[in-house]
Amino acid sequence: MANWDEILFEISEYEKSNVNRFDLVRRKYLKKLFEYTKRNVIIYYSGWLQKGNIEEIEVNDNDKNGFMTVIHNLDHSIGLDLILHTPGGEAAATESIVDYLHSIFGNNIRAFIPQLAMSAGTMIACACKEIFMGMQSSLGPIDPQIHGMPAHGILEEFEKAYGQIKDDHDKLYVWQPIISKYNPTLIGECEKAITWSNDIVKKWLVDCMFKDDQDKEDKAKNIVEELSDHSKTKSHSRHLSLSFCRDKLGLIIEPLEKDNKLQDLVLSVHYACMHTLSATGAIKIIENHNEKAFIHMMIPKK
């Protein structure tokens, strides 16, 4: 199996050449993966682990331009393998990107998670017909965040306050400083965000992953309830393993370990991407196996 050091050593061998060594190695393994699977390959990588939590790193509407760029001239009939590494982001942008991918490739999309696809990244993975994960891979909860806080958590706190004040009016003085920080529309925003997130993920699961399953409605409903319930997941950053996602949730997941060659190629691409994000100004990479790329670079502050 390829490892971090082997890919780094390969990159370092081109240090004195005139080529972009990070691009060269990354694109080499993207091409090899395409040649092995005979399917289109696109990487969707964010550098939040390397660059911190800056706004552009999350899923956003500008990413649509990246997908449009790298999908142009691909053979749509051979499907898509989408390699995801993202902390998540905007629900509206996520829905728009998934709708666009479905309009091009239909149901013939597979998600690969070499390490992390959190929040909206998990939502994208649930919009695919199957997910490939390794023993080291994780998905995450899909509970929506409002102003950096879990929508479910806000509703739970409000309901708790309402119940305690109803039973004991003196509790009003305890809760008043907390409740006064809520804007008038916050509760409604939370309820709408939860419904929106749950509805689109359930629809994607029914239409894609469980398309031919007689129990698709029930399976999709159960998965969404587990992934979106903040009281169960406890934290939006909770890492959900392959075994949990497959055996507990019921998602259709193939272990990368079943195919050593596939695992080696996917992890080679992953390590090449991680080295690119660590050692260059790139903060997001959307790229296909034909060397067509849309790379968002961090602009240095003057």
N, C-alpha and C positions, 0 to 999 in steps of 0.2 A: 504494500500500500504506500502511496506517495505520502511524504510528510513535509512539515513546515521547512525544515532545514534543507531538504533536497531541492525544493522549489527555489528557495533563497539562493542556494549555491548555483543553480542553473541561471538565475537572473544575474548573479555576480559575474558569471563568465563573460557576459557581454558589456561589462563596465567600461572598457576602453574602446568600444566600438562606437560608431556614429548613429546607431539605431536607438530607439526608445526600448530599452531592454525589458521594462515592465510590460509594455504592450506586446512585445515580441513573444514572450513566454506565455502570457495570458491567452493570446490569440492562437498560439500553437496548440494549446490544450482544448480550447473551444472547438477548433477544427477537428482534432482527434475525437472529441466526444461526438460531434456530428457524424463523422465517418463511421463510428461504432453503432450509433442508434439509428442513423439514416432519418433523423428527425431534426427540424429546425431547433436551434438552441439560442436562447436569449438569457443573458444574465441581468439581474436587477439588484444591484448592490449599493448599500448605503454605508458610509463610513462613520456612523455614530460611535462605534467603539474606539475609533482612532481620533476623531475630531471633536467629540463631545456632542451635546444635544443642541445643534443649531437648526434653525427653522427649515432651511433648504434640504436638510438630510431626510426629513420625513416624506412620506408619500404626499405628493401635491400635484396640482393641475399641470405644472410644467413638464412633469414626467410623461404626459400624453405625447408631447412633442418628441420625446426620446423614443417611445414605442413606435410612433409613426415613422420615425427616421430608420429604425433598425428593421422594421417589418417590410418596408418598401422593397420590392423585387424578390421577396422570399416566395418559395413554392408553398402556397397555402394548403395544398392537398396532403402534405406529409406531416401535418400537425406541428405542435410546439412543445418543447421541453423548456420550462421556465425555472431558472435557478434563482431562488429568492434568499436575500439576506437583508432584512429591513426591520427597523423598530416599529413600523406602522406609520400612521399619519391620518390625513383627512378622510372622513367617510365619503364625502361627495366625490373627491378625486378617485378614491378606491373604486367606487361604484362605476364611475365613468371609464376608468381604465379597464376594468373587467368587462364591461359592456362592449368596449372596443375590441378587446381580444376575442370575445365570443363572436362578434360580428365577422371576424377574419377567419378564425380557426374552428368555430363551432364548439363542439364538446371534446375535440381532440387536443386537449391541453393536459400535460402532466406537470406537477410541481415538484421541484427538488429542493430539499432543505438541508444543506450541508451543516449548518450550525443553528441559526436563529431566524425565525420569521414570526414576529410578534404582532399582536393587535391587528391592524389592517393587513399585515403580511399573512396572518393566519386566515383572515377573511378571503384573501386572494387564493390561498392554497385550497380553501373549501370550495372555490369556484372551479376547481379542476376535476378531471375524472378520477385521478388517483394522485397520491402523494408518496414521494420517496424520502425516507429519513434514515439516518444512521443511529447507532447507539448514543452518539454525542449530540444529536439534533433535538431541537425544541420548538414547539409552537407555543402560543400564549393565549390568554383570555381575550375575548373580543368585547368586553364591557366598555361602552363608550366613556370618554373622559370629557368633562365640561370644565373649562378654565383650569385644567390640570388636576381636577378632582374626579373620582369615579361617580358617574351619574347614579348608579345603584346606591352608592354610599350616601350620597346627598339625600336621596329619597328615604333610605332607611333611617337616617338621622332625623329627618323631618317627621316621619311617622312615629319615631320614638318620642320626640319632643311633644307631638300632639297627644299621644297616649298618656304621658306623664302629667302634662298640664291639665288634661281632662279629668284625671283621677285626683290631682292635688294642685289647686290653683296657685299655691305658693311656689311651685316649680317654675312658674312663669318667670320669676326673677332670676332663676338659674339659666334658663334657656334664652331669655330675651337678648343678651349680648351676642349669642351665636346666631339666632334666627335673624336678627337685624342686619347681619352681613349678607343675607340672601337678597338678590334683586327680585323685583315682583314677578318676573317671568321665569325664574330659574327652575322651579319645579316642573313647569310645563316643558321647558327646554329639555330637561332630563328625561321626562316621559317620552317625548318625541324621539330623542336620540336613541333610546333603548329600543323602541318599536322599530325605527328605521333600520338600525343595525341588525336586529334579529330577523326582520322580514327579508332583507336582501340576502343574508347568508342562508336562511332556510330555503329561499327560492333557488339559489345557486346549487345547494346540495340536492334538492329535488330534481332540478333540471339537468344536472351534470353527474355528480358522483353516484347518485342512487337512481339515475334515470330509468333503469330497467328493473328496479326492485319493487316488488309488490308492497312492501312496507315503507316505501320511501318517505311518505309524509311523517310517519311516527319516528323513523330513524332521524330524519332531519330535525324534527322538533326537539327530540331528546338531546341531540348534539348541541343545538343552539342554546338550550336551557342550561346545559352544563358549562359551556364556554362563556356564557354571558352573565352568569349568576355570581356577582361579587362576593356574596356571603359564602359561596363554596370555594372559589378560587383564592379568596383572601387578599390577593394583590394583583394589580394589572401587570406587574412584571413577573408573575409566576411562570416558571419554565415547565412546560408540559412535555413529557418524554414520549418517545415512539410507543412504548408499551402502554402508557396511559391513553394516548390518543387513539390507538388501535383497539386495545382490549377493553378499556373502560368506556371510551366515548363511542367507538364503533366506526371511526373514519376508515376509509379504504387506504391502507398504507402498506407499501412494499419496503422491506428493509434493504438498504443499500448493500448490506453484508451478504445478501443472497447471490450477488453477481460481483465478483472481485474486480473484474475489468471495469465495469461501470463505476463501482465505488472509487477505484483508483483515478479514473478520469475526472469524475465529479469533484473529488477532493483536490486534485491537481489544479483544476479551475478555481476552486475556492481559495486555496492558498495563494495562488497567483493574484487573485483579486485583493486579498487581504494585504499582501505585500505592496500592491499598488496603492491602496488606500493609506497604508502606514507611511510610505516613503515618498509620496508625491503630493501635490496639491489637490488631487481628486477627492471629492466628497460624495460623489454618486456616479455609478457606472451603469449605463444601459447599453448593451453590446450584443451583436449576433456572431455567428460562427464564420461569417463572410468578412470580418474585420470592419464592419460598419458599426460605428460607435457614437453615442451621445454622452459625453463625459462632462459633468458639472465640476468646475474647478473652484477652489476657494480663492477669493481675491484678497491679497494681502492688504492690511490697513496701512495707509500712508502716515 
